[in-house]
């Protein structure tokens, strides 16, 4: 299996669910069923607030209803129905601006590798690094002009404010050589006498190439992965046993880096899609990483990811025929369990057009008339084929801010553009 095949495998649930009818909703699906589910158009007509513009640089006053719905939330998920849709990323940037400028959110947790997140954080806080190179290093689904605009906006905001925004990657799936170098440097500073022991483990597990897709492909082919997992855990155990001062932030960061290495090797030892084992593991650990960051910093956090991660869906199901269904609790469902109503998820979607798959080209999204009839009532309980579903569902009780510059009854006429790199 070559790296493009591996990448395609990761993308499939997002592409397959790209046409799912998820509105920009404040609040989340609940387990309360409704006897007469409203139609999409009827519910929107009754609840929608039409925004003045989708321009990320425009004044934010029209987003005030969104602020009322968010209230005192500690974490707000910004979920996109698919990666690679320019308009969704643009709308998310405008919402991010509102959360940072008007509601004092000071961390953005991204569906991105922890080590890449360290470099992005350095850029947006100090200006060190080349933003174009950082974009090329991010996971392929983020290599677009729209994501570059987000990073530049974060950098510019931080340049003019004392209360700076931080960037953190909450994933481990591409844990790069930088993680191993950071751990080596930490032990060299704090316990140099333990370096030989540490390096005896790192020598086995440090990726042999900076191309993580090649390395993952190789590791997946290894028949016995237990020695790699054992060495990764021993690295974590060594760091955890070093003397330290209470509340040492540098130690906390080093330990977290070591945890990402362990997660990387454990994840790829599990059955991969179409089995659900690695999907269950991934979202559980992304949620744990996000909670760890919130406890470390005390920040209010924006969680930027696909809706398949941000949504409160304890029994998410993705059908990609002819494979078996993919089922897992989303990261958002863990966050809702831990934070209650102080975790909210906002979903972004478009109606039709095309989305970018990067080097793999584009995929067309048909208009609603070409979809199964169930999409006219997305909160109906049940498990329709070919789409995401959550067991138990009802329309949210809070109002929505619906992102369109045209009246709600004509919003579906505009097509998506593909994200551009």
C-alpha positions as CSV (number, residue, x, y, z in Angstrom):
1,X,0.0,0.0,0.0
2,X,1.6,3.3,-1.0
3,X,1.2,6.6,0.8
4,X,-1.5,8.1,-1.5
5,X,-3.6,5.0,-0.8
6,X,-3.1,5.5,2.9
7,X,-4.1,9.1,2.6
8,X,-7.2,8.2,0.5
9,X,-8.2,5.7,3.2
10,X,-8.2,8.5,5.8
11,X,-10.2,10.8,3.7
12,X,-12.9,8.4,2.6
13,X,-15.3,9.0,5.6
14,X,-15.0,12.7,5.0
15,X,-15.6,12.6,1.3
16,X,-18.4,10.1,1.6
17,X,-20.2,12.3,4.1
18,X,-19.5,15.6,2.3
19,X,-23.1,15.9,1.2
20,X,-24.6,15.3,4.6
21,X,-27.1,18.0,5.6
22,X,-25.5,19.7,8.5
23,X,-26.4,23.3,9.2
24,X,-24.4,25.8,11.1
25,X,-26.0,25.1,14.4
26,X,-25.2,26.2,17.9
27,X,-25.9,23.4,20.2
28,X,-25.7,19.7,19.6
29,X,-27.8,16.7,18.8
30,X,-29.4,15.2,21.9
31,X,-30.8,11.7,22.6
32,X,-34.4,13.1,22.8
33,X,-36.6,11.9,19.9
34,X,-39.2,14.2,18.5
35,X,-42.6,13.0,17.3
36,X,-42.9,15.3,14.3
37,X,-39.4,16.3,13.0
38,X,-39.4,19.7,11.2
39,X,-38.3,20.0,7.6
40,X,-35.0,21.7,7.0
41,X,-36.5,24.6,5.2
42,X,-39.2,25.1,7.8
43,X,-36.8,24.9,10.7
44,X,-34.4,27.4,9.0
45,X,-37.2,29.8,8.2
46,X,-38.3,29.8,11.8
47,X,-34.9,30.0,13.4
48,X,-32.2,31.4,11.0
49,X,-30.5,34.7,11.4
50,X,-29.1,35.8,8.1
51,X,-25.6,37.2,8.2
52,X,-24.7,40.5,6.5
53,X,-21.6,39.0,4.8
54,X,-19.3,36.0,4.7
55,X,-16.2,38.2,4.3
56,X,-13.8,37.3,7.1
57,X,-12.5,40.8,7.3
58,X,-15.9,42.4,7.7
59,X,-17.3,43.8,11.0
60,X,-18.7,41.1,13.3
61,X,-21.8,42.7,14.7
62,X,-24.1,40.4,12.8
63,X,-22.7,37.4,14.6
64,X,-24.0,38.7,18.0
65,X,-26.8,36.0,18.1
66,X,-24.0,33.3,17.9
67,X,-22.4,34.8,20.9
68,X,-25.6,34.6,22.9
69,X,-25.8,30.9,22.0
70,X,-22.2,30.2,22.9
71,X,-22.6,31.8,26.3
72,X,-20.0,30.6,28.8
73,X,-18.7,27.6,26.8
74,X,-15.1,26.7,27.4
75,X,-14.6,24.8,24.1
76,X,-16.4,25.4,20.8
77,X,-16.0,23.0,17.9
78,X,-16.0,24.4,14.3
79,X,-16.7,21.3,12.2
80,X,-16.6,21.2,8.4
81,X,-18.6,18.7,6.5
82,X,-15.6,18.0,4.3
83,X,-12.1,19.2,3.9
84,X,-11.2,21.2,0.8
85,X,-14.3,23.5,0.5
86,X,-13.2,27.1,0.2
87,X,-16.4,28.6,1.5
88,X,-16.5,26.5,4.6
89,X,-13.0,27.4,5.6
90,X,-13.7,31.1,4.9
91,X,-16.8,31.0,7.1
92,X,-14.9,29.2,9.8
93,X,-12.3,32.0,9.8
94,X,-15.0,34.6,10.3
95,X,-16.4,32.6,13.2
96,X,-12.9,32.2,14.7
97,X,-12.4,35.9,14.5
98,X,-15.6,36.4,16.5
99,X,-14.6,33.9,19.1
100,X,-11.2,35.4,19.5
101,X,-12.0,39.1,19.3
102,X,-15.4,39.2,21.0
103,X,-15.4,36.2,23.3
104,X,-11.7,36.0,24.4
105,X,-11.0,32.5,23.1
106,X,-7.2,32.2,23.3
107,X,-6.3,28.7,21.9
108,X,-7.1,27.0,18.7
109,X,-6.9,23.2,18.8
110,X,-6.5,21.8,15.3
111,X,-7.0,18.4,13.7
112,X,-3.3,18.3,13.1
113,X,-0.2,16.6,14.3
114,X,1.2,17.8,17.7
115,X,4.7,18.4,16.3
116,X,3.5,20.5,13.3
117,X,1.3,22.4,15.8
118,X,4.5,23.3,17.8
119,X,5.9,24.9,14.7
120,X,2.7,26.7,13.7
121,X,2.4,28.0,17.3
122,X,5.9,29.4,17.1
123,X,5.1,31.2,13.9
124,X,1.8,32.8,15.0
125,X,3.3,33.9,18.3
126,X,6.8,35.1,17.4
127,X,6.8,35.3,13.6
128,X,9.5,32.7,13.3
129,X,9.1,30.4,10.4
130,X,7.9,30.6,6.8
131,X,4.1,30.3,6.6
132,X,4.1,28.9,3.1
133,X,6.5,26.1,4.2
134,X,4.4,25.4,7.3
135,X,1.3,25.0,5.1
136,X,3.1,22.5,2.9
137,X,4.1,20.6,6.0
138,X,0.6,20.4,7.4
139,X,-1.6,17.4,6.7
140,X,-2.6,17.4,3.0
141,X,-6.2,18.3,3.7
142,X,-5.0,21.7,5.1
143,X,-2.7,22.7,2.3
144,X,-4.9,25.5,0.9
145,X,-5.0,29.2,0.5
146,X,-7.9,29.4,3.0
147,X,-5.9,27.7,5.8
148,X,-2.9,29.9,5.0
149,X,-5.3,32.9,5.5
150,X,-6.2,31.5,9.0
151,X,-2.5,31.2,10.0
152,X,-1.7,34.7,8.8
153,X,-4.7,36.2,10.6
154,X,-3.6,34.5,13.8
155,X,-0.1,35.9,13.4
156,X,-1.4,39.4,12.7
157,X,-3.7,39.3,15.6
158,X,-1.0,38.2,18.0
159,X,1.4,40.9,16.7
160,X,-1.1,43.6,17.9
161,X,-2.3,42.0,21.2
162,X,-0.8,41.2,24.5
163,X,-3.2,38.3,25.1
164,X,-1.9,36.1,22.3
165,X,-3.7,33.1,20.7
166,X,-2.0,29.7,20.9
167,X,-2.1,26.9,18.4
168,X,-2.1,23.2,19.3
169,X,-2.3,20.1,17.3
170,X,-4.4,17.5,19.0
171,X,-3.5,14.6,16.7
172,X,-0.6,12.1,16.8
173,X,-1.1,10.3,13.4
174,X,2.0,12.0,11.8
175,X,4.2,12.4,14.8
176,X,7.4,13.6,13.2
177,X,11.1,13.3,14.0
178,X,10.8,16.7,15.8
179,X,9.1,14.9,18.7
180,X,12.1,12.6,19.3
181,X,14.5,15.5,19.0
182,X,12.5,17.5,21.6
183,X,12.6,14.6,24.1
184,X,16.3,14.1,23.5
185,X,17.0,17.8,24.1
186,X,14.8,17.8,27.3
187,X,16.7,14.9,28.8
188,X,20.0,16.4,27.8
189,X,19.1,19.5,29.8
190,X,17.6,17.9,32.8
191,X,19.2,14.5,33.3
192,X,22.1,14.0,30.9
193,X,23.2,10.9,32.7
194,X,20.0,9.2,31.4
195,X,20.8,10.0,27.7
196,X,22.4,6.7,26.8
197,X,19.3,4.8,28.1
198,X,16.9,7.2,26.4
199,X,18.8,7.0,23.1
200,X,18.8,3.2,23.2
201,X,15.0,3.4,22.9
202,X,14.9,6.3,20.5
203,X,17.3,4.6,18.1
204,X,14.7,1.9,17.5
205,X,11.6,4.0,17.1
206,X,12.7,7.4,15.6
207,X,11.3,7.5,12.0
208,X,14.0,6.7,9.4
209,X,12.6,9.3,7.0
210,X,11.0,12.7,7.2
211,X,8.3,11.4,4.9
212,X,5.8,10.1,7.4
213,X,3.5,8.5,4.9
214,X,6.4,6.3,3.7
215,X,7.3,5.5,7.3
216,X,3.7,4.6,8.2
217,X,3.4,2.4,5.2
218,X,6.6,0.6,6.3
219,X,5.4,0.3,9.9
220,X,2.0,-1.2,8.8
221,X,3.9,-3.9,7.0
222,X,5.9,-4.9,10.1
223,X,4.6,-8.3,11.3
224,X,5.4,-7.8,15.0
225,X,4.9,-4.3,16.2
226,X,5.2,-5.1,19.9
227,X,8.9,-4.1,20.3
228,X,8.1,-0.6,18.9
229,X,5.3,-0.1,21.3
230,X,7.4,-1.4,24.1
231,X,10.3,1.1,23.3
232,X,7.8,4.0,23.0
233,X,6.3,3.2,26.4
234,X,9.8,2.9,27.9
235,X,10.6,6.4,26.6
236,X,7.5,7.7,28.3
237,X,8.3,5.9,31.5
238,X,11.8,7.2,31.6
239,X,10.7,10.8,31.3
240,X,7.9,10.3,33.8
241,X,10.4,9.0,36.4
242,X,12.8,11.9,36.2
243,X,13.0,14.3,39.2
244,X,11.0,17.5,38.6
245,X,9.5,20.6,40.3
246,X,5.8,20.6,40.9
247,X,4.0,22.4,38.0
248,X,7.0,22.3,35.7
249,X,5.4,23.2,32.3
250,X,8.5,22.2,30.3
251,X,8.2,18.7,31.8
252,X,4.5,18.6,31.0
253,X,5.2,19.4,27.4
254,X,7.9,16.8,27.1
255,X,5.7,14.1,28.7
256,X,2.9,15.0,26.3
257,X,5.3,14.7,23.4
258,X,6.2,11.3,24.6
259,X,2.6,10.3,24.8
260,X,2.1,11.2,21.2
261,X,4.9,8.8,20.2
262,X,3.2,6.0,22.2
263,X,-0.2,6.9,20.5
264,X,1.4,6.8,17.1
265,X,2.8,3.3,17.5
266,X,-0.3,2.0,19.3
267,X,-2.7,3.4,16.7
268,X,-0.9,1.8,13.7
269,X,-0.8,-1.5,15.5
270,X,-4.6,-1.6,15.5
271,X,-6.8,-2.9,12.6
272,X,-7.1,0.0,10.2
273,X,-10.2,0.9,8.2
274,X,-12.5,-0.6,7.1
275,X,-12.3,-1.9,10.7
276,X,-13.2,0.8,13.3
277,X,-10.6,0.1,15.9
278,X,-8.1,2.8,15.0
279,X,-11.0,5.3,14.5
280,X,-12.2,4.7,18.1
281,X,-8.7,5.1,19.4
282,X,-8.0,8.3,17.4
283,X,-11.0,10.3,18.5
284,X,-10.6,9.2,22.1
285,X,-7.0,10.4,22.2
286,X,-7.7,13.6,20.3
287,X,-10.3,14.5,23.0
288,X,-7.9,13.6,25.7
289,X,-5.2,15.8,24.1
290,X,-7.6,18.7,23.9
291,X,-8.7,18.3,27.5
292,X,-5.0,18.2,28.6
293,X,-4.3,21.5,26.8
294,X,-7.4,23.2,28.3
295,X,-6.2,22.1,31.8
296,X,-2.6,23.2,31.1
297,X,-3.5,26.6,29.8
298,X,-6.9,27.4,31.2
299,X,-7.8,28.9,27.8
300,X,-11.1,28.9,26.1
301,X,-10.5,26.8,23.0
302,X,-11.7,26.7,19.5
303,X,-11.6,23.1,18.1
304,X,-11.0,23.2,14.3
305,X,-11.7,19.9,12.6
306,X,-14.1,17.9,10.5
307,X,-17.7,17.6,11.8
308,X,-17.0,13.8,12.1
309,X,-14.8,14.8,15.0
310,X,-16.3,17.9,16.5
311,X,-20.0,16.7,16.6
312,X,-21.5,15.3,19.8
313,X,-22.1,11.8,18.3
314,X,-21.5,9.0,20.9
315,X,-22.4,6.4,18.2
316,X,-21.3,8.0,14.9
317,X,-21.8,5.7,12.0
318,X,-20.3,6.2,8.5
319,X,-21.4,4.0,5.7
320,X,-19.0,3.7,2.8
321,X,-20.3,0.8,0.7
322,X,-19.3,-1.9,0.1
323,X,-17.1,-1.7,3.2
324,X,-18.5,-2.5,6.7
325,X,-19.9,0.6,8.5
326,X,-17.4,2.7,10.4
327,X,-18.5,3.3,14.0
328,X,-16.9,5.3,16.8
329,X,-17.6,7.9,19.5
330,X,-16.5,11.3,18.2
331,X,-14.0,13.5,20.1
332,X,-16.9,15.9,20.5
333,X,-18.9,13.3,22.4
334,X,-16.1,12.9,24.9
335,X,-15.9,16.7,25.3
336,X,-19.6,16.9,25.9
337,X,-19.4,14.2,28.5
338,X,-16.6,16.0,30.3
339,X,-17.7,19.6,29.9
340,X,-21.5,19.3,29.6
341,X,-23.1,22.4,28.0
342,X,-19.7,24.2,28.2
343,X,-18.7,22.2,25.0
344,X,-20.6,23.3,21.9
345,X,-20.2,22.2,18.3
346,X,-21.0,24.3,15.3
347,X,-21.3,22.5,11.9
348,X,-20.5,24.1,8.6
349,X,-21.8,22.9,5.2
350,X,-22.6,23.9,1.7
351,X,-25.2,22.7,-0.8
352,X,-23.5,21.6,-4.0
353,X,-20.4,22.1,-6.0
354,X,-17.0,20.5,-5.8
355,X,-14.4,20.0,-3.1
356,X,-10.7,19.6,-3.5
357,X,-8.9,16.3,-2.7
358,X,-5.5,17.9,-3.2
359,X,-3.3,15.8,-5.5
360,X,-6.2,13.3,-6.0
361,X,-8.3,15.9,-7.8
362,X,-11.9,17.0,-6.9
363,X,-15.1,15.3,-6.1
364,X,-18.5,16.6,-7.2
365,X,-21.3,17.2,-4.7
366,X,-24.8,16.9,-6.2
367,X,-27.6,19.3,-5.2
368,X,-30.3,18.1,-2.8
369,X,-32.6,16.7,-5.5
370,X,-30.0,14.0,-6.2
371,X,-29.9,12.9,-2.5
372,X,-32.0,10.5,-0.6
373,X,-35.3,12.0,0.7
374,X,-34.2,11.7,4.4
375,X,-32.0,14.8,4.0
376,X,-35.1,17.0,4.1
377,X,-35.4,16.1,7.8
378,X,-31.8,15.7,9.2
379,X,-32.9,15.3,12.8
380,X,-35.2,12.3,12.2
381,X,-34.0,9.4,14.3
382,X,-32.7,6.5,12.4
383,X,-29.7,5.3,10.5
384,X,-30.0,6.0,6.7
385,X,-27.4,4.5,4.4
386,X,-24.6,6.5,2.8
387,X,-24.6,9.3,5.3
388,X,-23.4,10.1,8.8
389,X,-26.0,9.4,11.5
390,X,-26.1,9.7,15.3
391,X,-28.3,7.3,17.4
392,X,-31.0,9.4,19.0
393,X,-31.5,12.9,17.6
394,X,-33.6,16.0,17.8
395,X,-33.3,19.6,16.6
396,X,-31.2,21.8,18.9
397,X,-33.2,24.1,21.1
398,X,-31.0,27.2,20.6
399,X,-31.2,29.6,17.7
400,X,-28.8,29.5,14.8
401,X,-26.6,31.9,12.9
402,X,-26.9,30.8,9.3
403,X,-23.9,31.9,7.2
404,X,-25.3,33.4,4.0
405,X,-25.3,36.8,2.5
406,X,-28.6,36.1,0.7
407,X,-32.1,35.3,2.0
408,X,-32.5,31.8,3.5
409,X,-35.0,30.7,0.8
410,X,-32.3,31.2,-1.9
411,X,-29.2,30.1,0.0
412,X,-29.0,26.7,-1.7
413,X,-28.6,28.1,-5.2
414,X,-24.9,29.0,-4.8
415,X,-22.3,26.4,-5.6
416,X,-19.1,25.6,-3.7
417,X,-15.7,26.5,-5.1
418,X,-12.9,24.0,-4.6
419,X,-10.2,25.0,-2.1
420,X,-7.1,26.2,-3.8
421,X,-3.5,25.6,-2.9
